[in-house]
Amino acid sequence: MANYRSPGVYVEEVSLLPPSVAEVESAVPAFVGYTEMATNLVADDLLKVPTPIGKLEDFIQYFGGPESEDPANITIDVDELMTGTTTTGYNVTLTFDKPSMSKHILYHAIKHFYANGGGKCYIVSVGKLTDSISKPSIDEGIDLVGNEDTPTMIVVPEAIHLTQTEFNSTNQKMINQAADMKDRFAIIDTIKTTVPKSPSSVEDDTETAIDDIPAEGAIRRFGAVYYPHLLSSYSYAFDFDAIALGTHTVNGAAPTADDKTGVPLNTLKNTASTLYNTVKAEYGKYTITLPPSAAIAGVYSRVDRQRGVWKAPANVGLMDVIKPLVSVARAEQDVMNVNSNTGKSVNAILSVPGYGTVVMGARTLDGNDNEWKYVNVRRFFSVVEESIKKSTRWAIFEPNTASTWVKVKAMIENYLYLQWRDGALAGATPEEAFEVKIGLGPTMNSVDILEGRMIVEIGMAVARPAEFIILRFEQMMQTS
């Protein structure tokens, strides 16, 4: 109370309402990889600097575009079909030297992220497109993400171009950081998708991502793996018009006149437009294959924004995808989803007639754990924990007495009530959905008070997804 010294009327404002919990952002992925540039004000001032962006145009402005493909990595062979002196069509064959083509896919991954609903994200450029993809650089980038408080997901699409041993180590580093910090989630790819599929290839492919993930449930619940890779709708970054025709034959034989071998396509555009358009149409059929992690990060962002972090990011269509690289059969998905040998789940991406390409899995790598098997449950807890943690900082060094406990309890209960109202928590009443305990006796003893510990216990019944819809039918006897 103020020390009043002279007569008069004094006004004192009494605060009766508890502070509120401000929810942290739930879907802010951090992408680690290589970019064309990393410049804001001066050259390379964003290199190895975690940088927030809000749209694809920001990425292009600060980090550039895709790596241009070497024209030597594509061969275009044309067989002109002629009847007499009349051309009746063209058979066009395109051959790509894929082992020699660009391994830098971060630009395309970011494009896929935004196409699937992405918003704010962090970019950590660890090198230029002229650099080879290396584990030390990627590891450094992951460590830089660990210095940032805002990111809630870790995504490293270019890790698929490391060796298997390096890839395993990178995955461990991602998920260990998520488990240590408990405020983020690792979205992991498989290193490959075998095409064409063989009887054992799906199991072999998925094992490339899960074999070396630590067995401890406390670690693997902070990550999820998605399979297979996706055939995107994005074209290779060739300068199409600058490509020269490889070979030109007429009805399978060398032409007797007007040989177009070695002629650039920009010349044919003006002199042989039908041939040019035929080649361009065939070229458009070949698109880039991408690992799914960036698109999945976009799905997390979209579902969080439209429904909430508590909604399972599954049974959701993917954009800018032609098809999954292989088709996962029901028996194969059974083993991916519930693996009784390893306990590690892998989420399948399927091509569903009438729905397109759909994410059909929402399990963490700790897929056999009844508490933490679902991605949305783990991520919801992370958001609630981080939100309450940051919003209770005002109580540090406040008196550890009932008046403070009442404010803290009311603040948390108000926040959880809103979560229950939105559908995040299961229960017919708030009392069935959550509970908050604090005080001398319920959560603390006299020693805790003497040592300055204020302990709050929070229980939540998080809504879990209806993963298996079971319809039971039976025949009824005729009654009339």
N, C-alpha and C positions, 0 to 999 in steps of 0.2 A: 504494500500500500504506500502511496505517495506520502511524503511528510509535509502536511499542509501547515502553513505558518500564519496566514492572515485570513480573516473571515471572508466568506464569499461562496459562490456556487461553482462547483467543479464537476466536470464531465469525465466519466471513465467508461470506456467501451470494453465490454466483456465478450470474449470469444466463446461461443457455445458449440459451434460446429467443429467436428474433427477435420484434420487435413484429409485430402483425397489422394488416391493412388493414381498416378499418371502412368498409363500403360506404355511400355517401351515398344519400339517397332519390332515386328516379328519376322519380317521377310526382307532382310538386307544381305544378299550374298556378296562374298568377296571372291573375285575371280583373279587367279594368278596365271600369268602367261607372258607371251612375247607380243610386242606391238611394233607397228611401222615407225612410230615416234613416241615420245613421251614429253610433250612440250606444252607449257602454259604461257610463260613470259619469255623465257630463254630456253635454248636447246637443252633437252634432257633434264629439265628441272623437276619433272614428274617421274623420272626413272627411279624405281625402287621406293616410291612414295605412295602409300595407299591413298587413292583419290576417289572421292564420291562423285558419281554422275547420276543423272536422272532420266536420260533417254539416249537412244542410239546416236543421235546427232552430236551429243556431248562426247561420246567415245570417238567419233570420227574427228571432231575438232581437236581433241587433246592427244589422241593415240593413233589416228590415221585409219587406213582401210586394210583390205586383205593384201597378202603377198601376191604379187604378179607372178603368174606361172611362166616358165620358160617355154617358148614355142617349140623347142626341140623335144618337149615331153608329150607332144601329140602328133600323130600322123593321120592324115586324111587321104584315103584312097578312094578314087571314083571310077566306076565302070559305067561308061555311057552306053545306053541301050539304043541301037539304031536299026531302023528298017529302011534299007536303001540309003537315001540321003537324009531321012527324017529321024530326028531324035525322039524316042518314045518314053524315055525316063532315065533315071540314074540310080545305081546301086552305090550307096555311100557307106564306107567302113571307117570308123574312128578307132584308133588304137592309142591308149594312154600308157605312158611309162610311169605307173603309179609309185613305184619305189623311189623315183627321182623327183616326184612332185612335192610341193610344199607340205611341211608337217605343222606349220603354224596356223592353227584353226581358231584362235581366240576371237578374231573379228566375227567369224561366222557363228561362233558360240554365243557371243553377245547379241548378235542379230536374232538368233533363235530364242534367247532369253526374253527379249522384248516382244517378239512375235507371240510368245505364249503368256504374256501378261505381266512381264517384269516391270519393276519400277526402280526405286533407288538401289544402287549397288556400289561396291568399291572395286576399283581396278588396281591391281598391283602389277605394273610392268617390270619384269625382271630382266629384260633384254630386248634387242632389236630383231627384226625379221632376218637380218644377216647373220644372227647368232644361231648356233645349234642348240636344240633343247637339251638342257642338262639338269641332272638332279640337284647339284649344289645350288644352282640359281633358283630352282623351284622351291627347294627347302627354305632358302633365304626369304622368298616371297611369303611362304606360309608363316614363317616366324614374324614377319612384318604384320601380317594379319592379326597375329596374337597380341600385338601391341595396341590394337584398336578395340575400343569398347563397343562400337555400334554394330559391326557385322554379326549376323545370326546364322550364316551358312558359309561353308567353305567349298569352293568348286575349282577344280584344276583339270579342265578338259584336255589339255595338251599332255597330261601325264601318260596317256595311252601310247605315246611315242618313246617312252623310256624303255629300258630293258625290263624283263619280268621282275628281276630282283629289285631294281630301282623303283618300279611301279608299286610293288608290295610295300617298300619302305615309305614311299610317299603317302600311300593310303593310311599306314599306321600313324604317320606324323599328323595327318589331318584329323583322324578320329581321336587321337590322344589329346590334341589341343582342345577339341570340342569337349572331351570328357573332363579335362583339367579345369576348363573355364566354366563349363556347365551352362553357358548362355548361347551356344551355337551348335550347329548340326552339320555333319559332313555328308555331302552327296557324292557317291562314288560310282565310277564306271567300271565295266570289265575292260581288260586291256584289248580285247578283240571280239569280233563276232565271226565265226567260221562260216564261209559260204563256198559251196553249198553245204547245207546241214547234213551231218551224219548221225547215226544212232547215239553216239556218245558226245557229240560236239557241244551241245547245250550245257551239259554237265561240266565238260572240260573248260568251256568259256567262262562259266560263272565261277568256277574254282579259282580262276586267275585273280579274282577280286576278293575272295573270302578266305582263302587258305591261311594267309598270314595275319589276318585280323586277330587281335588278342582274344583269347577265350573268355576273359572276364566280362560278365554281363554288364558290370558298371562302366565298361569302356565301350563295348560294341553297341549298346543301346543309343549311342550318340551319333550313329551313322546309318545310312541305307544305301543299298546297291540296286541299280536298275539295269535291265537287259531286255532286248539287244540294242545294238547301235541302230541309228535311224538314217534312212535315205531321205535327205532333206530336199527341198525344192530350190536350193541355191546352186547357181552355176559356178563352174571353176573360173578362176580369175585370169583367164587367158585374154590377151588382146585379140579378139576373134578376127577382126578384119586384117590384122597383120600376119595371120597364119598363112603359110604357103601350101598349096596343094601338094600332097606327097607324090602320088602316081595317078596318071590318067590313062585309062584304057578304053577302047571302044569294042564292045561285045567280047571282052576278055583279051583282046589283042592290042598291040601298040597302035596308036592312031597314025594314019598316013598323012594327016594334015591337022592343023590347029591343035597341036599338043599343048595341053594346059598344065603339064607337070611343072611344079615350082612356081606357078603363078600365084601371087598373093590374093587372098579373098577380096580385099578392097578393090582390086582390079576387076575381078570377076563380077563384083557387084554392079559394075557399069556395063561390062561387055557380055556377061552371061548370067543374067539375073535369075533365070530359072534354076540353073545349077547352084548359084549362090544361095538361094532360098531353100533349096533341097538340103544342102550341107548344113545350113543354119538350123533347120528343123531337126535334123538328126543330132546335131550338137546339143540342142536343147533337151534331148532325152537323157543326157549324162549329167548327173548332179552329185553334189558332195555328200559323202557319208559322215555323220557326226555322232559322237558319243552323246547319250541322252541327258547328261547331268545339267547342262545349261538350260535345256527346255524344261526339265523337272523343276529347277529353281524358279523358272517363270511360272510354272503351275502352282508351286507353293505360294508365290506372291499373289497370283490371281485368286486362288481359293481363300487366302487370308483376307484379301481386300473385299471379296464379294460375300463371304460367309463368316470367316473367323479362323484363327489358328487352330481351334478345336475341331474343325471339320477335316476329315481324312482327305488328303490330296490324291484321290483315286476315283476311278470311273469318270475320268476327265479327258476330253479329247485334246490332242496335240495339234498345234498349228504349224504350217510350213513343213509338213512331213508327208512324203509320198507313201511310205510304208515302213514298217520295221524291216531290218535287213534280212531277218529270217522269221519264220512263223513258229511260235512256241506252242506245242501241242498241249492238250489238257494234262496228260500224264507227266509231261516235263514240267509244267507249271505246278503240279501237285508237289513235286520234290523241291522246286524252287521256293514255294511258299511255306511249306512245313517240312523242314529237313530234319529228320529224326537222328541222323548221324552227327551232324555238326551243330545243330541248333541255330544255324545262321540262315536267315531268309534272304531271298533275292526277289525283287519286285519285277513282274513281267509287264512288258508293253506289247499289246496285242493289236492286231488289225481286226476290228469287229464289223461285220457287214451292216451297213446302214448307219454306222456311227464313226467310221474312220479309224484312225490310230488312237488307242485309248490306253491310259495308264491303269493297269488292273492289279495293283498291289499297293499296300500302305503299311508295310512292316519294316521295322528297324532290323538291323543285323542280329539283334537279340530276339529273334522271331518266336522262340518257344517260351519266353518269359511272359506270364500272364499279366504282370504289372506294366512292362515296358515294351510289349511287342509292337505297338502301333506308333507310327510316326507322329500322328497328331497329338497323342497323349504325352509323348516325350517333349515335343515342341511347346505344347500348352503349359506344361509344368515349368519349362525354362522361362517362358514369357512371364508367367505369374510370379515365379521366384525373383526374377530380375526386377520386375516392376515394383513389387513390395519392398525388395531390398533397397532400391533407390529412393522410394517414397518414405521410408522410415528413418532416413538419415537425420531428420530433424530431432529425433528422440535421443540421439547420442548426447550424453551428459545431462539429459533431463532427469529430474528426480525419479528414482526407481520406486514409485509409489502408485497407489490405486488411481490417482487422478491421471497419471500418464498412461497406465495400463488401459483405462477406459477409452482414452482417445485412440490409442493404437488399435485396440480391438474393434472399435466402431469404424475406423478408417478401413481396415481390412475387410470387415463384414460388408460394408457398403460396396466395396469393389467386387467382392465375390457374388454379392446379390445381383449386380449388373451382369456378371458372367452367367449366372444361373438363368436370369431372365432372357438372355440372348440364346440360350440353348446349349451352352458349353458344359453345364453340369447336370447330371441326372438326378431326378428326385421330384416328387410331387410338390414338396414345399422346400423353402430354403434350408430348413433344419435337416432335411434328408439329403441335401445336396452338398452342404459344407458345414464345418464347425471351426471355430477359432477359440483357442484356450490361452489365457495369460493370467498370471497372478501368483501370489504366495499360496502354495498348496497345489493348485492344478498343474503348474509348470515349473515352479521355483521353490526352493527351500531357503532357509535363512542364510546358509552359506553362499548360495547364488547371489542373494541380495548384498551380502557383505563384500563379495568379490566383483560386484558391478555388472552381473549378468542379468539381462532382461530376456527371458525365453518365451517365445511365442510358438505354439503348436497349431498347425493348420492342416485340416483334413479336407480333401475334395473328392467327390465322386464324379470323375470326368466322364463325359459321354463317350462311349466307344462305338466304333462303326459296326453296322450290320454287314459283316464280311460274307456271311453265308446265308442266303435267303432260302429257306426250306419250305416248300409248299407240299402239304400232305393231302392227298386225295383218297377218297374211298367211295365204293359203290353203296348206294342205299337200296334197300328192298322196296319194291313197289307197294304202296299202301292203299291204292284205290284203282 
